[in-house]
């Protein structure tokens, strides 16, 4: 089996690459070749089979066709620019988040026109495809009415994934990821970044800024859970999805205050004191239009799983990123 990961240099991409290389198989099929691609060269991973890295911008002419020319059996599409950047740079958001994905679908379709070729395509969508007003918990029948350019781009991608799957060009499945916490590394341009920052930085003795009120509620899952969603999607019987090929993944609904209380339980008062509250009206206004809670019934029935508490999410970060020790 040949696997292509587009967006392999990102946080989830790196973790997914490592998990696949360590497992050596997906759904009982041996991985013989692993191709890691991104706009910057992805770091190679230790892998017993064939492994290669590629630098490619999917929105550039010919880039997608070059990546699928080897006819990978399984394609993970994780590449995107994040919400804050997509909102700030309208042209770039549509070029990367929409045009790049459409060109990938077209490249796969044209490759299949030469000889039969229908790869499994796992696409990372986002809960940003939904917009307020929200019910208490968003069900699987709730309308997709995004209130950001990023959410709009992802919603269009989901429609394309449905149509190309319906027409038999790809075997697609889209996973609407919750906001991933705790993201390792440095803060990025995502407007949601503070949800991770207020946990990650205090755990290593650094100050973090909180731009919204503690009563803000949101939908979370850990990086560990995100990788699990993608691996499960790769081997799921997609006939069970019908023609609604995108799912809202399970997660945890919690307020910022509950995040902070979990940090207090796991790391103590010293960590909590490192959070500095600096209100930002622009971020608060954007967050007010984001989803807060999901039923995720379809995904749970299909075997997708996530953490049940913020304490679990924090401890997963300590185990996976801090060697099991808090750096205070």
C-alpha positions, 0 to 999 in steps of 0.5 A: 500500500502506498500512502500520500500525506499532504500537509505532512509538515504540520503538527497533525501531519507529523504525528500521523506520519509517525503513527503510520510508520510505526504501525506499518499497516492500515486495515491489515494492508502492509504499507510499502511506500510513504510519501510526505508532502507539504509546502516546506520539506517535511521531516522524514520518519523512520520507516522500514518501507520506501519513504520519500518527501516532496515540496509542493504547493497544491495550488500551483499548476501541475503540483497535484498531478505530480503527487498522484502520478504514482497512484497512491492507494490512500491519500490524507489531505491535511494542508490548509492555512488556518482560520485567522490567516484565511480571514486576514488574506482572502485571496490566499485562503481561497487559493490554498484551502479551496483551489488546492483541494479542487486541483487535487480532486481533478488530478485524481479524476484525470489519473483515473481516466487513464486506467481505473484508479479510485483512492481512499481520500481522507480530508480534514474539514473543520467545525468552522463549517457551522455558524451561529445561532446554534442549538445546545448541541449541534446534531448531524442534521444541522445546516452548514452556514459558516460565518468565516472565509475559512469555514466557507472554504471547508464547507465548499470542499465538503460538497466537492468531496461528496460529489467526486465520491458520488461520481466514483472518482474518489472514495472520500471521507471528511472529518470535521476536527474539533479545535485541537488542544494542546497543540505542541510547539509555538503559537500559530496564526489560528484565532483559536490558538489561545485555547492551547496557549493557556495550557501549553505555556503554563505547563512549562513555566511561561506566561500565556495571554487569555483574550476572551472571557472564562465563560466562552465554551468550545469543542476540543480534542487532543492531537492524539485523538485527531490522529486516531480519527484519521487512522480510523477514517482510513479503514472505515467501510465508507458504504456506511456513510451513504453520500454524506461523506463528512462527519463531525468528530467526537470531542469534549465541550468545555469552557475556558474556565473549565480548561483553567480548572483542569490545569489547576488540578493537574499542574497546580495553582502556580501554573494557573497564575501564569495566565494573564487576561487581556481582552481582545474584542476582535478575537472575542467577536470571532469566537462568539460565532463558533460552535460550542457543542456537538452530538457527534452521534454518527461518528460515535456509532461508526467507532470514532472516539475522543477524550472524556475530560480536559484532564485527560487532554492535558495529561496526554500532552504531558505524556506525548510532549513533555516526557511525562513531566511538567516543566514548572 
